[in-house]
């Protein structure tokens, strides 16, 4: 399948570049992730 990088604090709706389905929608803070999470990169920004 297709793998895309999506940030958890997005201000825009994120769509799949292959099929166009919604992967994430903004919620005023952390985005609502609709797709399957296959990996995660953590940073020290939330500490």
GROMACS elastic network, one bead per residue, 0.5 to 0.9 nm:
[ bonds ]
;  ai    aj funct       b0    kb
    2    16     6  0.81523   500
    2    17     6  0.83261   500
    2    18     6  0.71923   500
    3    16     6  0.89280   500
    3    38     6  0.82938   500
    4    16     6  0.76440   500
    4    17     6  0.82164   500
    6     9     6  0.88051   500
    6    10     6  0.80975   500
    6    14     6  0.76519   500
    6    23     6  0.82148   500
    6    24     6  0.77627   500
    6    33     6  0.86185   500
    7    10     6  0.60824   500
    7    24     6  0.89999   500
    7    30     6  0.88465   500
    7    31     6  0.80479   500
    8    24     6  0.83904   500
    8    26     6  0.87687   500
    8    29     6  0.84197   500
    8    30     6  0.53298   500
    8    31     6  0.52258   500
    8    32     6  0.79192   500
    8    33     6  0.76407   500
    9    26     6  0.72950   500
    9    27     6  0.85829   500
    9    28     6  0.82448   500
    9    29     6  0.59641   500
    9    31     6  0.53891   500
   10    13     6  0.75429   500
   10    14     6  0.81404   500
   10    24     6  0.80700   500
   10    25     6  0.75488   500
   10    26     6  0.56961   500
   10    27     6  0.84665   500
   10    28     6  0.85668   500
   10    29     6  0.79357   500
   10    30     6  0.71319   500
   10    31     6  0.59158   500
   11    25     6  0.79404   500
   11    26     6  0.53571   500
   11    27     6  0.80745   500
   11    28     6  0.75208   500
   11    29     6  0.85374   500
   11    31     6  0.80033   500
   12    24     6  0.82965   500
   12    25     6  0.66741   500
   12    26     6  0.59983   500
   13    22     6  0.71053   500
   13    23     6  0.77162   500
   13    24     6  0.58038   500
   13    26     6  0.62559   500
   13    31     6  0.88737   500
   14    21     6  0.85824   500
   14    22     6  0.59571   500
   14    23     6  0.54573   500
   14    24     6  0.50540   500
   14    25     6  0.64509   500
   14    26     6  0.86998   500
   15    18     6  0.86900   500
   15    19     6  0.81792   500
   15    20     6  0.52323   500
   15    21     6  0.54280   500
   15    23     6  0.53344   500
   15    24     6  0.71653   500
   16    19     6  0.56704   500
   16    21     6  0.53763   500
   16    22     6  0.63334   500
   16    23     6  0.62559   500
   17    20     6  0.58475   500
   17    21     6  0.83856   500
   18    21     6  0.83939   500
   20    23     6  0.87468   500
   22    25     6  0.74084   500
   22    33     6  0.88272   500
   22    34     6  0.68530   500
   22    35     6  0.77532   500
   23    32     6  0.84103   500
   23    33     6  0.59726   500
   23    36     6  0.85157   500
   24    31     6  0.61079   500
   24    32     6  0.53906   500
   24    34     6  0.54158   500
   24    35     6  0.72217   500
   25    31     6  0.55133   500
   25    32     6  0.52473   500
   25    33     6  0.67632   500
   25    34     6  0.78792   500
   26    29     6  0.71428   500
   26    30     6  0.69188   500
   26    32     6  0.62946   500
   26    33     6  0.88482   500
   27    30     6  0.62207   500
   27    31     6  0.53959   500
   27    32     6  0.65931   500
   28    31     6  0.75202   500
   30    33     6  0.88396   500
   33    36     6  0.79872   500
   33    37     6  0.82288   500
   34    37     6  0.88338   500
   37    40     6  0.74937   500
   42    45     6  0.86306   500
   43    46     6  0.72869   500
   43    47     6  0.87795   500
   44    47     6  0.56685   500
